[in-house]
């Protein structure tokens, strides 16, 4: 896919992509909060969920108050993982006791996660603010919604935020926060609608595109997510998260293409990997060359190109920078496998 097509996809998707909402189902649930080392809530942080044996389950993004939620979980063991360019990777193990069946309700667990900055990382401000003359009653409803979501009352908080947007239809902060809360609750279609409304009110805010891109990533629409992250990077050129997430989406897109299917497929795959490499190098420069996650993602690029030795080199560099990563054991096994393949 050409650069022009990626940009065109970003523009089209903002107006046409309104997928159906997903509905919560019974099962276990994990609710959490992410803070930095100063105790400040961390908004719009990507949170991954895996089973206890390392199988990926899904992703979500924290809302404005640093909260996240996973529902409809049927296994007994999970791991919550956060690995951002600016912070040391962290993980939390979550265990459930009861087995789910039609007569047994699910359990709920709460986790508190504290992120510590990587040495030399340039931490980007998380909050999005947009100066508006908001009617007092609308502001009160919005602030009530934030308090409710902070207290774990998501549905009540969503209702209050909707009330705020009904009173003041162009309430940027309320639409953005509502989109984040809906994404956390699994209503990705509703989240996109709210993010699109926020974008129409304030089309120059890169974090709206960033949040939109995370939702698209959850839907595995990686090519379009990459285009949206590119727009976020254009609007906020000094934010390291935007090119990094664009690169991740491009690599995920490349992983879904079978290069043996046709020359066109092979060309599209190589283009995606080449663009991912450029975006990663740009993010690495923005981070002051302190971003360990750069090496992890570059390992994915080289592995998909068939360069197993360089992929192993990148993973080794990542581990040198992050020896305490909870995934270190699996990375070392991957390095052995890559070294073995490269020597054949």
C-alpha positions as CSV (number, residue, x, y, z in Angstrom):
1,X,0.0,0.0,0.0
2,X,1.4,3.4,-1.0
3,X,1.9,6.4,1.3
4,X,-0.9,8.1,-0.5
5,X,-3.3,5.2,0.1
6,X,-2.4,5.1,3.8
7,X,-3.2,8.8,4.1
8,X,-6.4,8.4,2.1
9,X,-7.4,5.5,4.4
10,X,-6.9,7.8,7.4
11,X,-9.3,10.4,6.0
12,X,-11.9,8.0,4.9
13,X,-12.0,6.0,8.1
14,X,-12.7,9.1,10.2
15,X,-16.1,9.5,8.4
16,X,-17.1,6.0,7.3
17,X,-15.7,3.4,9.8
18,X,-18.4,3.1,12.5
19,X,-18.4,-0.6,13.5
20,X,-21.1,-2.1,15.6
21,X,-20.8,-1.9,19.3
22,X,-19.7,-4.9,21.3
23,X,-21.6,-5.9,24.4
24,X,-20.2,-7.1,27.7
25,X,-20.8,-10.7,28.6
26,X,-20.6,-12.8,31.7
27,X,-17.2,-14.0,33.0
28,X,-14.3,-12.9,35.2
29,X,-13.2,-9.2,35.0
30,X,-10.0,-7.3,35.7
31,X,-10.2,-3.6,36.6
32,X,-7.0,-1.6,37.1
33,X,-5.4,1.7,37.5
34,X,-2.1,2.9,36.2
35,X,-0.1,5.6,37.9
36,X,3.4,7.0,37.5
37,X,6.0,7.0,40.3
38,X,4.7,10.3,41.6
39,X,1.2,8.8,42.1
40,X,-0.3,10.7,39.1
41,X,-2.9,8.8,37.0
42,X,-1.6,7.8,33.6
43,X,-4.1,8.4,30.8
44,X,-4.1,6.7,27.3
45,X,-1.6,3.9,28.2
46,X,-1.8,0.8,26.2
47,X,-2.5,-2.3,28.4
48,X,-2.1,-5.8,27.1
49,X,-3.7,-9.0,28.5
50,X,-2.3,-12.5,28.1
51,X,-3.3,-15.8,29.6
52,X,-1.0,-17.4,32.1
53,X,0.8,-19.3,29.4
54,X,1.5,-16.2,27.3
55,X,-1.3,-16.3,24.8
56,X,-2.4,-12.8,23.8
57,X,-6.1,-12.0,24.7
58,X,-6.5,-8.4,23.9
59,X,-5.5,-4.8,24.5
60,X,-7.2,-1.7,25.9
61,X,-6.2,1.8,26.8
62,X,-6.5,3.6,30.1
63,X,-9.0,6.5,30.3
64,X,-8.3,10.0,31.5
65,X,-8.1,8.8,35.1
66,X,-5.6,6.0,34.3
67,X,-8.3,3.2,34.6
68,X,-8.7,0.1,32.5
69,X,-11.0,-2.9,32.3
70,X,-11.1,-6.4,30.8
71,X,-14.3,-8.4,30.9
72,X,-15.8,-11.7,29.7
73,X,-12.7,-13.7,30.9
74,X,-13.0,-17.4,31.1
75,X,-9.6,-18.7,32.0
76,X,-8.2,-18.8,35.6
77,X,-4.8,-17.2,35.1
78,X,-3.9,-14.0,33.3
79,X,-1.0,-11.5,33.1
80,X,-1.5,-7.7,32.6
81,X,1.4,-6.2,30.7
82,X,2.4,-2.6,30.1
83,X,5.4,-1.8,27.9
84,X,5.6,1.8,26.7
85,X,8.6,3.6,25.1
86,X,9.0,5.9,28.1
87,X,8.7,3.6,31.0
88,X,10.2,0.4,32.3
89,X,8.0,-2.7,31.3
90,X,5.9,-4.1,34.1
91,X,3.4,-7.0,34.5
92,X,0.9,-8.2,37.1
93,X,-0.3,-11.7,37.5
94,X,-4.0,-12.1,38.1
95,X,-5.6,-15.4,39.4
96,X,-9.2,-16.5,39.6
97,X,-10.5,-19.3,41.8
98,X,-13.9,-20.2,40.4
99,X,-14.6,-21.9,37.0
100,X,-17.2,-20.1,34.9
101,X,-20.4,-22.0,34.0
102,X,-24.1,-21.0,33.5
103,X,-24.7,-21.3,37.3
104,X,-21.4,-19.7,38.5
105,X,-20.8,-16.0,38.2
106,X,-17.4,-14.6,37.4
107,X,-15.0,-13.0,39.9
108,X,-13.6,-9.5,39.8
109,X,-10.0,-8.5,40.5
110,X,-8.4,-5.1,40.8
111,X,-4.7,-4.3,40.1
112,X,-2.7,-1.2,40.8
113,X,0.2,-0.6,38.5
114,X,3.0,2.0,39.0
115,X,5.2,2.9,36.0
116,X,8.7,4.1,36.5
117,X,10.5,6.1,33.7
118,X,13.3,4.6,31.7
119,X,16.6,6.4,32.3
120,X,16.8,9.4,30.0
121,X,13.2,9.1,28.7
122,X,11.4,12.2,27.6
123,X,8.0,11.7,29.2
124,X,5.3,13.3,27.2
125,X,2.4,15.1,28.9
126,X,-0.7,12.9,29.0
127,X,-3.7,15.1,29.5
128,X,-5.5,16.7,26.6
129,X,-7.1,20.1,27.2
130,X,-9.0,22.4,24.9
131,X,-10.1,25.8,26.0
132,X,-13.9,26.2,25.6
133,X,-16.6,28.3,27.2
134,X,-18.5,25.3,28.7
135,X,-21.9,25.9,30.3
136,X,-21.7,25.3,34.1
137,X,-24.3,22.5,34.2
138,X,-22.5,20.6,31.4
139,X,-19.2,21.0,33.2
140,X,-20.7,19.7,36.4
141,X,-22.1,16.7,34.6
142,X,-18.7,16.0,33.1
143,X,-16.9,16.3,36.4
144,X,-19.5,14.0,38.0
145,X,-18.8,11.5,35.3
146,X,-15.1,11.6,35.9
147,X,-15.6,11.0,39.6
148,X,-18.0,8.1,39.0
149,X,-15.5,6.4,36.6
150,X,-12.7,6.9,39.1
151,X,-14.9,5.2,41.7
152,X,-15.3,2.2,39.4
153,X,-18.9,3.1,38.4
154,X,-18.3,3.0,34.7
155,X,-21.9,2.9,33.4
156,X,-23.0,5.7,35.7
157,X,-19.9,7.7,34.6
158,X,-20.7,7.2,31.0
159,X,-24.3,8.3,31.5
160,X,-23.1,11.5,33.2
161,X,-20.7,12.2,30.4
162,X,-23.4,11.7,27.8
163,X,-25.5,14.2,29.8
164,X,-22.7,16.7,29.5
165,X,-22.4,16.2,25.7
166,X,-26.2,16.6,25.4
167,X,-26.1,19.9,27.2
168,X,-23.1,21.1,25.2
169,X,-22.8,19.0,21.9
170,X,-19.3,20.4,21.1
171,X,-17.8,19.6,24.5
172,X,-14.4,18.4,23.4
173,X,-13.1,17.1,26.7
174,X,-16.4,15.2,27.4
175,X,-16.4,13.5,24.0
176,X,-12.8,12.5,24.3
177,X,-13.2,11.2,27.9
178,X,-16.4,9.4,26.9
179,X,-14.6,7.8,24.0
180,X,-11.8,6.6,26.3
181,X,-14.3,5.1,28.7
182,X,-16.3,3.4,26.0
183,X,-13.1,1.9,24.6
184,X,-12.2,0.6,28.0
185,X,-15.7,-1.0,28.4
186,X,-15.3,-2.7,25.0
187,X,-17.7,-0.5,23.1
188,X,-15.3,0.2,20.3
189,X,-18.0,1.4,17.9
190,X,-19.2,3.9,20.4
191,X,-15.7,5.0,21.2
192,X,-15.0,5.8,17.5
193,X,-18.2,7.9,17.3
194,X,-17.1,9.9,20.3
195,X,-13.5,10.3,19.1
196,X,-14.8,11.4,15.7
197,X,-16.9,14.1,17.4
198,X,-14.0,15.3,19.4
199,X,-11.9,15.4,16.2
200,X,-14.5,17.5,14.4
201,X,-14.5,20.0,17.3
202,X,-10.7,20.1,17.6
203,X,-9.0,18.6,14.4
204,X,-5.5,19.7,15.5
205,X,-5.2,17.5,18.6
206,X,-2.9,14.6,17.9
207,X,-4.0,12.6,21.0
208,X,-7.5,12.2,19.4
209,X,-5.9,10.4,16.5
210,X,-3.6,8.4,18.8
211,X,-6.6,7.2,20.8
212,X,-8.5,6.4,17.6
213,X,-5.5,4.5,16.4
214,X,-5.4,2.4,19.5
215,X,-9.1,1.4,19.0
216,X,-8.4,0.4,15.4
217,X,-5.4,-1.7,16.7
218,X,-7.8,-3.5,19.0
219,X,-10.0,-4.2,16.0
220,X,-6.8,-5.5,14.2
221,X,-7.3,-3.0,11.4
222,X,-3.5,-2.4,11.5
223,X,-3.0,-0.7,8.1
224,X,-5.6,2.0,8.9
225,X,-4.3,2.3,12.4
226,X,-0.9,3.1,11.0
227,X,-2.4,5.8,8.9
228,X,-4.1,7.4,11.8
229,X,-1.0,7.2,14.0
230,X,0.8,9.0,11.1
231,X,-1.7,11.8,11.3
232,X,-1.1,12.0,15.1
233,X,2.6,12.3,14.5
234,X,2.1,15.0,11.9
235,X,0.0,17.0,14.4
236,X,2.3,16.3,17.4
237,X,5.7,15.8,15.8
238,X,7.6,15.7,19.1
239,X,5.5,12.9,20.8
240,X,7.5,9.7,20.6
241,X,4.4,7.5,21.1
242,X,2.9,8.4,17.7
243,X,5.7,7.1,15.4
244,X,6.3,4.2,17.7
245,X,2.7,3.0,17.6
246,X,2.6,3.6,13.8
247,X,5.6,1.3,13.5
248,X,4.0,-1.3,15.6
249,X,0.8,-1.2,13.5
250,X,2.8,-1.5,10.3
251,X,4.7,-4.6,11.6
252,X,1.4,-6.1,12.7
253,X,0.0,-5.4,9.2
254,X,3.0,-7.0,7.6
255,X,2.6,-10.1,9.8
256,X,-0.9,-10.6,8.3
257,X,0.4,-10.7,4.7
258,X,1.5,-13.8,3.0
259,X,4.4,-12.7,0.7
260,X,4.1,-16.0,-1.3
261,X,0.5,-15.1,-2.3
262,X,1.6,-12.7,-5.1
263,X,4.3,-10.2,-6.0
264,X,1.8,-7.4,-5.0
265,X,1.4,-9.0,-1.6
266,X,5.2,-9.3,-1.2
267,X,5.7,-5.7,-2.2
268,X,3.1,-4.5,0.2
269,X,4.6,-6.4,3.0
270,X,8.1,-5.1,2.3
271,X,6.7,-1.5,2.0
272,X,5.1,-1.9,5.4
273,X,8.3,-3.2,7.0
274,X,10.4,-0.4,5.4
275,X,8.0,2.2,6.7
276,X,8.0,0.6,10.1
277,X,11.8,0.8,10.2
278,X,11.7,4.5,9.4
279,X,9.1,5.2,12.0
280,X,11.0,3.3,14.6
281,X,14.2,5.1,13.9
282,X,12.3,8.4,14.2
283,X,10.8,7.4,17.5
284,X,14.3,6.3,18.7
285,X,15.8,9.7,17.8
286,X,12.9,11.5,19.6
287,X,13.6,9.4,22.7
288,X,17.2,10.5,22.8
289,X,18.2,7.0,21.8
290,X,17.0,5.7,25.1
291,X,14.0,3.6,23.9
292,X,14.6,0.0,24.6
293,X,11.3,-0.9,22.9
294,X,12.9,0.2,19.6
295,X,15.2,-2.9,19.7
296,X,12.3,-5.3,20.5
297,X,10.3,-4.0,17.5
298,X,13.3,-3.9,15.2
299,X,13.8,-7.6,16.1
300,X,10.3,-8.2,14.7
301,X,11.2,-6.3,11.5
302,X,14.3,-8.4,10.9
303,X,12.6,-11.6,11.8
304,X,9.9,-11.0,9.2
305,X,12.6,-10.2,6.6
306,X,14.2,-13.5,7.4
307,X,17.3,-12.0,9.0
308,X,17.3,-14.2,12.1
309,X,20.8,-13.2,13.2
310,X,20.0,-9.4,13.3
311,X,16.7,-10.2,15.0
312,X,18.6,-12.0,17.7
313,X,21.1,-9.1,18.0
314,X,18.2,-6.7,18.6
315,X,16.6,-8.8,21.2
316,X,19.9,-9.1,23.0
317,X,20.3,-5.4,23.0
318,X,16.8,-5.0,24.4
319,X,17.6,-7.4,27.3
320,X,20.8,-5.5,28.0
321,X,18.8,-2.3,28.4
322,X,15.9,-4.1,30.3
323,X,17.3,-7.1,32.1
324,X,14.4,-7.1,34.5
325,X,11.7,-7.4,31.8
326,X,9.2,-10.1,33.0
327,X,9.4,-11.6,29.5
328,X,13.2,-12.0,29.7
329,X,13.0,-15.8,29.8
330,X,10.8,-16.1,26.7
331,X,13.1,-13.6,24.9
332,X,16.2,-15.7,25.7
333,X,14.4,-18.8,24.3
334,X,13.5,-16.8,21.2
335,X,17.2,-15.7,20.8
336,X,18.3,-19.3,21.0
337,X,15.8,-20.3,18.3
338,X,16.8,-17.4,16.1
339,X,20.5,-18.2,16.5
340,X,19.9,-21.8,15.6
341,X,17.9,-20.8,12.5
342,X,20.6,-18.4,11.3
343,X,23.3,-21.0,11.6
344,X,21.5,-23.5,9.3
